[in-house]
Amino acid sequence: MLYDEKDVLRSHEKIEAVDFHQEVEVDGIKFTPYNAGHVLGAAMFLIEIAGVRVLYTGDYSREEDRHLMAAEKPPNVVPDVLIAESTYGVQHHRPRVEREAIFTSTVHDVVQRGGRCLIPVFALGRAQELLLILDEYWQSHPELHNVPIYYASSLAKKCMTVYQTFSNMMNERIRKQSKISNPFQFKHISNLKSMSHFDDVGPCVMMASPGMLQVYPLLYLHF
């Protein structure tokens, strides 16, 4: 065993919170975090070592979505080295508006013919984005108001509390809406605490984690 729970707890004493754009220097190495646009709080780091500037990032997005700002470009800086996550580095994605239209029209078609739409998602980031899209779509389509939308994920529920608390860290659209009402308090979506609360009648939309379709309740709903 590489480490145990006691090691994890001891590590908490060494954690130091750093804000975006705050430069920190450790043993002559400078680093500054910038918004990465991936999930809430995700950061990329500009690191300077002996005059060499390295921009290091995991997942990032240069396209603003429903709730997150796009990844920042460190101002007035040309990195000497870029280290980036590159799973989709050579792929061209459709524009976000087009992807959203395909998603909502597909869900609409499924429930309109009496079917059930099962959407496996990861609990942090993608779940919140899709819930925002669906809630807004349902609001603008009264014919769907009697079709329930559930999200079945205890982790996503916990994440939702964080999203509701830190809406000030999101894009301008969310910040403006937050002055009127909390955008993550959905009108047409409810949290499914357990399968005993599932009304097993008629069409519905079910979002559940994890995103790999390998555990309950996804297997229960799928089969």
C-alpha positions in Angstrom: 0.0 0.0 0.0 1.5 3.3 -1.1 -0.5 5.4 1.5 -3.4 5.0 3.9 -6.1 7.3 5.4 -3.7 8.7 8.0 -1.4 9.8 5.2 -4.3 11.6 3.5 -5.3 13.3 6.7 -1.7 14.5 7.4 -1.6 15.9 3.9 -4.4 18.3 4.7 -2.1 20.3 6.8 0.0 21.1 3.8 -2.8 22.3 1.6 -2.7 26.0 0.8 -5.5 27.7 -1.1 -4.4 29.7 -4.0 -6.7 32.1 -6.0 -6.7 32.5 -9.8 -4.1 35.1 -10.9 -2.2 34.9 -7.6 1.5 34.4 -8.2 3.2 32.1 -5.7 6.9 31.5 -5.4 8.4 28.3 -3.9 12.2 27.9 -3.9 12.7 30.2 -6.8 9.9 28.6 -8.9 7.0 30.9 -9.7 3.5 29.7 -10.7 0.2 31.5 -11.4 -3.1 29.7 -11.8 -5.6 30.7 -14.6 -9.1 29.5 -15.3 -9.1 26.4 -17.5 -12.8 26.4 -18.5 -13.1 22.7 -17.9 -15.1 22.3 -14.6 -15.8 24.7 -11.8 -12.4 25.6 -10.2 -10.3 23.9 -12.8 -7.0 25.7 -13.4 -4.0 25.8 -15.7 -0.7 27.0 -14.4 1.9 29.3 -15.8 5.2 28.2 -14.3 8.5 30.1 -14.5 11.7 28.3 -13.8 15.0 30.0 -14.4 13.4 32.4 -16.9 11.7 29.6 -18.9 7.9 30.0 -18.9 5.8 26.8 -19.1 2.0 26.7 -19.4 0.7 23.5 -18.0 -2.9 22.3 -18.1 -5.0 19.2 -18.0 -8.5 19.3 -19.6 -9.4 22.8 -20.9 -11.9 24.5 -23.1 -11.6 27.7 -25.1 -15.3 27.8 -25.7 -17.7 29.3 -23.2 -20.6 27.0 -22.4 -23.9 27.5 -20.4 -22.2 28.1 -17.1 -18.4 28.2 -17.4 -16.1 30.8 -18.8 -13.7 29.9 -21.5 -10.1 29.1 -20.6 -8.0 32.2 -20.1 -4.9 33.1 -22.1 -2.3 34.5 -19.6 -2.0 38.2 -20.6 1.1 39.5 -22.3 2.8 36.1 -22.1 4.2 33.8 -24.8 5.0 30.5 -23.1 8.3 28.8 -24.1 6.7 25.4 -23.5 3.1 24.2 -23.5 2.1 21.0 -21.8 -1.6 20.1 -22.4 -4.1 17.3 -22.2 -4.7 16.2 -25.8 -7.3 13.4 -26.0 -9.2 15.4 -28.7 -6.2 17.3 -29.9 -6.6 16.4 -33.6 -10.4 16.3 -33.7 -12.8 19.0 -34.9 -16.0 19.3 -32.8 -19.3 20.7 -34.0 -20.2 24.2 -32.7 -21.7 24.1 -29.2 -25.1 25.5 -30.4 -25.4 22.7 -33.0 -24.4 20.0 -30.5 -27.1 21.3 -28.0 -29.7 21.3 -30.8 -29.0 17.7 -31.7 -29.0 16.7 -28.0 -32.3 18.4 -27.1 -34.1 17.3 -30.3 -33.0 13.7 -29.7 -34.3 13.7 -26.1 -37.5 15.3 -27.3 -38.1 12.7 -30.0 -37.5 9.8 -27.5 -40.0 11.1 -24.8 -42.5 12.3 -27.4 -43.0 8.7 -28.6 -43.4 7.4 -25.1 -39.8 6.3 -24.6 -37.3 6.8 -21.8 -34.0 8.6 -22.3 -31.1 7.3 -20.2 -28.2 9.6 -20.1 -25.0 8.4 -18.4 -22.9 11.3 -17.2 -20.0 12.1 -15.0 -21.1 13.7 -11.8 -19.0 16.9 -12.0 -19.2 19.4 -14.8 -21.0 17.6 -17.6 -24.0 16.7 -15.4 -24.5 20.3 -14.4 -24.2 21.6 -18.0 -26.7 19.1 -19.3 -29.2 19.8 -16.5 -29.1 23.5 -17.3 -29.7 22.7 -21.0 -32.6 20.4 -20.3 -34.3 22.6 -17.7 -34.2 25.6 -20.1 -35.5 23.4 -23.0 -38.3 22.0 -20.9 -39.3 25.5 -19.7 -39.7 26.6 -23.4 -41.7 23.5 -24.4 -45.0 23.3 -22.3 -45.9 20.0 -24.0 -43.0 18.4 -22.0 -43.9 19.7 -18.6 -45.6 16.4 -17.6 -42.5 14.4 -18.5 -40.2 14.1 -15.5 -36.5 14.6 -15.5 -34.4 12.9 -12.8 -30.8 12.8 -12.0 -29.7 9.8 -10.0 -26.3 10.5 -8.5 -25.5 11.2 -4.8 -22.2 12.7 -5.9 -23.8 15.0 -8.4 -26.2 16.1 -5.6 -23.2 17.0 -3.5 -21.6 18.8 -6.4 -24.8 20.8 -6.9 -24.4 22.3 -3.5 -20.9 23.6 -4.5 -22.3 24.9 -7.8 -25.1 26.7 -6.0 -22.6 28.3 -3.6 -20.0 29.4 -6.1 -22.1 30.8 -9.0 -20.0 34.0 -8.8 -17.1 31.9 -10.3 -19.1 31.2 -13.5 -19.7 33.1 -16.6 -21.6 36.4 -17.0 -24.8 34.7 -18.0 -25.0 32.7 -14.7 -23.9 35.7 -12.6 -26.7 37.8 -14.0 -29.2 35.1 -13.5 -28.0 34.5 -9.9 -29.1 38.0 -9.0 -32.7 37.0 -9.8 -32.8 33.3 -8.8 -30.4 30.4 -8.4 -29.9 28.8 -11.8 -29.1 25.5 -10.2 -32.5 25.2 -8.5 -34.2 23.5 -11.3 -37.9 23.9 -12.1 -38.3 20.6 -14.1 -35.7 18.4 -12.7 -35.6 16.4 -9.4 -33.0 14.4 -7.6 -33.8 10.7 -7.4 -32.6 9.6 -4.0 -33.2 5.9 -4.6 -35.0 3.6 -7.2 -37.8 3.2 -4.7 -38.7 6.9 -5.5 -38.8 6.2 -9.2 -42.3 6.4 -10.8 -41.9 3.5 -13.2 -44.7 4.7 -15.5 -44.6 6.6 -18.8 -41.8 8.5 -20.5 -39.0 10.2 -18.6 -35.4 11.4 -18.8 -32.9 9.9 -16.4 -29.4 11.3 -15.9 -27.2 9.0 -13.8 -23.5 8.5 -13.0 -21.0 7.3 -13.6 -20.6 7.9 -17.3 -19.5 4.3 -18.2 -22.8 2.5 -17.8 -21.3 -0.1 -15.4 -23.1 0.3 -12.0 -26.5 0.5 -10.4 -28.9 2.3 -11.1 -27.7 2.6 -14.7 -27.8 -1.2 -15.1 -31.2 -1.4 -13.6 -32.6 1.3 -15.9 -30.8 -0.1 -18.9 -32.1 -3.6 -18.6 
